[in-house]
């Protein structure tokens, strides 16, 4: 087995678990010794974005994970988490309003207020549909079969019709009273990579999908960088096989492969594994770090409150993170606090440039999850004299 993986909870602090849990068994393969990561060892970063899951939902009972078998509703009653399929027939609300209701001032008892939408008759969700877990959690660390997926198309971003408007969340009040056209001008990590001559590609299913993030950035959608946004997402497998993988890759799935409640086909683990296994069987494996995460909590129950609310929009409920690399600590599960900006921060360190947003705030970089005496780089010719010494000093503290 070429993979050395660990799982970390994102966007929240660790809290006590409770109750008996199912015990899926991770791979029994004996991992190879973890090499020491030296400056310049990581030359490729692959970021795989899945959809809408919490640790209590998709990794419930996995050995070492902080998960529970029951939640609490507004009446103060205990509600057991019951098993359900990854491919279900209903979706859960995951808007700002749903978060506020579920969070309920930190009591975490408002999950039964989260909206439920059925793709079949209203009975499709069954009782307590927000309190479910996927019993096949181990598939995400052991699945090795790739399956085809169906498409999920939308029309959004700078390609949307002029009449298309999306609500804006006021970060101070949380009110969504204004709407705007979904095409913006703001700096991105792609711009930092361009400035440092670091190659990148964004692999997506469709240019009109709401998950094709560069489509919402005007200077990318309407400029030369749009040629680096690659369709379909399966092109990444050919680029790996043909030696054309860039230094930084984003990979977003079809709806079928996304894990998104309501319309996924249960093939997310196989889709992710097909990318990981392709890298593992290629020359890229020796210098790659793969990050697999989920974009938000999706309305599912999770028993851990965000450690801090910086504003009306940040932070949110936990999402899982899997890191796969020859430099990952085998079987290691971290309960440290990270946020999605930590992945951005990890990548920025080697570009030696940062924004002023939550990536700068994400001081707990994921370097503690890899065997990193110093963080450095896929950037060609990067000597990292300043950042590497600071990373070593941070590790000593």
Secondary structure as UniProt FT lines:
FT   STRAND          5..10
FT   TURN            39..40
FT   STRAND          44..50
FT   HELIX           55..58
FT   TURN            60..61
FT   TURN            63..64
FT   STRAND          70..72
FT   TURN            74..75
FT   STRAND          78..80
FT   STRAND          82..83
FT   STRAND          90..92
FT   HELIX           96..103
FT   HELIX           104..106
FT   HELIX           111..113
FT   STRAND          116..118
FT   HELIX           122..125
FT   TURN            127..130
FT   STRAND          132..133
FT   TURN            135..138
FT   HELIX           139..142
FT   HELIX           157..159
FT   TURN            162..163
FT   STRAND          166..168
FT   TURN            171..173
FT   STRAND          178..180
FT   HELIX           189..195
FT   TURN            196..197
FT   STRAND          200..203
FT   TURN            207..208
FT   TURN            210..211
FT   HELIX           213..216
FT   HELIX           218..221
FT   HELIX           224..228
FT   STRAND          229..230
FT   TURN            233..234
FT   HELIX           235..241
FT   TURN            242..243
FT   STRAND          248..252
FT   TURN            256..257
FT   TURN            261..263
FT   HELIX           268..280
FT   HELIX           283..287
FT   STRAND          288..294
FT   TURN            298..299
FT   STRAND          319..325
FT   TURN            326..327
FT   TURN            330..331
FT   STRAND          333..334
FT   HELIX           341..351
FT   HELIX           358..361
FT   HELIX           366..369
FT   TURN            380..381
FT   HELIX           385..396
//
